[in-house]
Amino acid sequence: MSEVTPGLALREAVPADAAALSRVHRESWRTTYAGILSLAVIEREAGRKSEESWRRWLENSDRASATMVAERPGTGIVGFSFCGNARAPVERLEAEIYALYVLQEEQRKGIGRELVRASARHFVRHGHFGFYLWVLKANRARLFYDALGGQPVAEKTESLGGHPFGEIAYAWHDLTGLIGSP
């Protein structure tokens, strides 16, 4: 466990974190995608990662994947990143952050940056020196990824609830600055 900001610690998730991960995932979907996706889609997708599905995943995950949590004593888990081998290579990058969520009231405190950095360190330990992630075009988090040095490298359209939504892949080809920056 490492402390990144006063009162905040980063560590790898364990099966006992399943309920907290499910809660952060659900609450983050509701606040992040309000006004972007329909309420029906938000509720359906927010409930997809149940406590039981997180527990199964954490009990059976391989070492190539990791779920990093940001935790405050007395508050619990306030954010997480879920990362591992790329589902499909983009720009010849073989690592991907599948999900990154920080509770709305904890945003703008450096937690997301620290979770991305923790994921990048995980990738380097597993021989990957670049990675990417997908973000909805309409998501204001795009500004966060720009500020972290991510470069838009690909676009695609996905369908949620029968409605098409554009997505952009942000990539980091050299992790030196990301891992080494304060």
SULSULSUL-V744520 format. One record per helix or strand of 3 or more residues. SS is the DSSP state (@ for helix, = for strand). FROM is the first residue (numbers start at 1). TO is the last residue. Records with the same first field share a line. If there is no record, write none. Layout:
# SULSULSUL-V744520
SS = FROM-TO  FROM-TO
This chain:
# SULSULSUL-V744520
= = 2-5  8-12  66-72  76-90  93-102  131-136  151-160  163-172
@ = 15-32  39-46  51-60  104-106  111-125  142-147  176-180
